[in-house]
Amino acid sequence: MGKDSQHREADNEHNPQRALWQAVLMQAAEDAIYGASLSAASKTRQHRIAATKAARAWLTTPSRDLAEVCHLAGLEPQAVMEHMRKQIAQAPTPEELVSRRKPPKPKPAPKPPKPKAPTHYTLGDETLTVEQWAERAGIAPATIQSRLSKGWPLAKALTSRRGQHLSPARTWRRGSPPVTITHAGMTLTVQQWAERTGLSIHTIKARRWKGWPTERVLSPLVRRRVGKTQEAEAA
């Protein structure tokens, strides 16, 4: 390819008009090598044979029409003709081509999926991935991920067994003070309030997660009106 053609190719790299003429040549090449497609003009066997022969003749014989199309497509007519002569020489005859189906075009290889960046979760002043939290809590990452997908808070998802939640301060930061609750002038730990009120640690924590006021959190019984009667329930 000469310098003028190279310069023209660089100038028209994103030219849709040029891409259109390249598609015309590509369709003609497919008809010549694989046999004319089943179009309205070639729906019979004889029409397809004639169309295949016409495509081969057009792509291998010098003509003003071929030269113009190649020029618009940014290709050298002589190079196109030489390439097509070699391809057609190795292809079956038009009669053989129309007697069998056109081979399917190879599908492009699927693009590998982009690696997904791990999601980080923050508890207190620590931000870790699910795998890192799982290693600390001794729980399978899939278990934590499943709980988070259900809308669980991170503190609740990081539990050793169902119904017992681990305190980040006491489990992961040795030496840090435990969580305390102040009520009626007394500041006690959750465990101490549980012993004083007769409630379980889990019940007190569950009420705090629900946003209950401290007085209600530490109330032994919570009464709820149902119709004209009242029933006592534990949280």
N, C-alpha and C positions, 0 to 999 in steps of 0.2 A: 504494500500500500504506500502511495507517494505522500510527500509532505502536505500537499494540498488536501488530500483526502483525510489525513490525520488531523489537520487543522479544522476541517469541516466537521469531523466527528466530534472533536472537543467542543466546538461551538454549539452543536446540536445534541449534546448529551441528554438533555432533558426535553427534547423537542417532541411533543405528542404526535405531530404530523409524520415525523420520521419513524416513530414507533408503529404507526398505522401501516406504513408501506412495508416495514419489516414483517408485520403480521401477514400481509398479503403474500409475501414470498414464502413465509413459513407454511401457510396453508397450501400453497401450490406444491411445495416440497413434500408435504405429508401425502397429498393426493398422488404424487408421482411415485413415492416409495411404498406407501401402504395401500394405495387404491383410492379412487374418488369416493367421497362420503355419500351417504344416502340423502341427497338433497332433491328438491323438486325437479331439477334438470337432469338428474342421473338416478332415477328410482328404478330403472330396469337394468338388467345385467349388461345389455349391449350399450346402454347410455353410460354406465359406469366404466366399461372398458374403453369407450371412446374418450371419456373425460380423463381417464388415467393416462392414455397415450398423448392427449393434447397437453397435459401438464408436463409430461416428460419432454415433449418436443419443445415446449416454450422455454423450459429451464436449461436446455442443452444446445439450443440453436441461436446464434447471434441475431438480434432483432432490435429495432428502434424502441419497441415497447418494453422489452426486457431491460435495455440499457437505461431507459428513463425511470423505471421502477427501482432498479438497483441504485441509481443516482439519488432518488428521493429517500431510499432506505439507508444511504451512506455506505453502500457496498460496491465492490468492483465487479462489473458484469463478467469479466473473464474468470475471476476467481470463483464466482458463483457457478458458472457453467462447468468448470473443471471439477468442482466438488460434486455437483449433481451427477455428472457422467460416471464418476466412480461409485456413487451410491446406487444409481440405477442399474449399473452393470452387475451388482451383487444382489439386487432385489429380484423377487419372482416376477414372472410375466404378468401383464394386466389381467389375462384370463385366470391365472392362478390366484391373483389377489382378490378379485371380486367373488371368488368361490369360498372364501373364508372370511371370518370376522377380522376387523381391524384390531391389531393388538392394543390393549389399553396403554395410555401414557403412564409412565412411572410416576407414582405419587412422591411429592417432595418429602424429604425426611423430616419428621416432626422436630420442632425446636425443643431443646431441653428446657424443662421448667426452671424459672429463675429461683435461686435459693431464697427461701423466706427468712427474713431476719427474725431472730428469737424475740418474743415479747417479754418485756421486763415488768415486774410487779414490785410495788413499794410497800413496805410495812415498817412503820417508825421512820428511821432515817436510813434504812437499807433498801437498795433496789437490786433485785436478783432475778434470774430467769427461773422458769418452773423447775428445770433440772437442778438448779442450785438450791432452791427452796426444798425440793424433794430430798436432796442429799442431807440437808440440815435436819429436816423433820423425820427422816427415816420412812418416808411414804413414797409409793410409786408415782412417777411423774404423771402417768395416765390418770391416776386417781385424783390428783390435785387439779389437773386440767379439766376433768369431768365435773368436778365440784364448781370450779370457776365458771364453766360454761352454763351451769344452772343458776348462776347469779349469787353464789355464796361469797361472802366477804373473804378476803385472803386469810384473816386470822382464823376464821371458821374452817376454811379449806385445809389449813395446816393442822390436822388433828391426827393423833396416833390411833385412835379407835373411835367408833361412832359414839357420840354423846360426851366425849371428853376432849376439850380443846386445850392445846398447849399455849401457854403464855410466852410470847416472844421474849419478854424481859427475863423470865426465869429459866427458859429452856436454852436460849441462844446467847444470853449475856450473863455469864456467871458473875455473881457479885453485885448485880444491879438490884435495887429494891423491888419487892413485889408490888403489884397493883393494889392501891388502897382506895377505900371509899370513906368519905367523911359524912357523918349524919348525927344530928342531935349532939354536936360538940365532941363526938368521938371519931377518931380516924383509925380504922382497922383494915386488915387485909381481907380479901374476898373469903378466904378460908375461915378467918376469925368471925366474920359476919355470918357465915354459914353455920358455924357452931353456936353462935348466939341466937340466931333466929330459927334454927331448925330446918332451914332451906338447904338444898344441895348447891354446891358450887356452880354446877351447870345451870341451875335455875336462875341464880343471881346474874351470871354472865349473859344468859339468854335475854333476861329482862333489860339489861343495860344495852345490848345490841339493838333492842327494839326502840330504844330512846325513852324508856320510862323514867319518870322523876325518881330521885333517890329514895324518897319515902315509900313510894310504891314498889320499888325494886326490893326493898328490905321487908315488905309486909308479908307476914306468914301466909295470909289468905287474901285472895282478890275476889271480891264479890261482884257478880254481874246480874243485872235484872233481866229476867226472862218472863215476859208476860206480866202476871200479877204475883209471881213467885220469885224468889231469889235462890241462886245456887252458888255454892262455894267452889272455886276451882283453883288448882295450883297452876302456876305458870309453867 
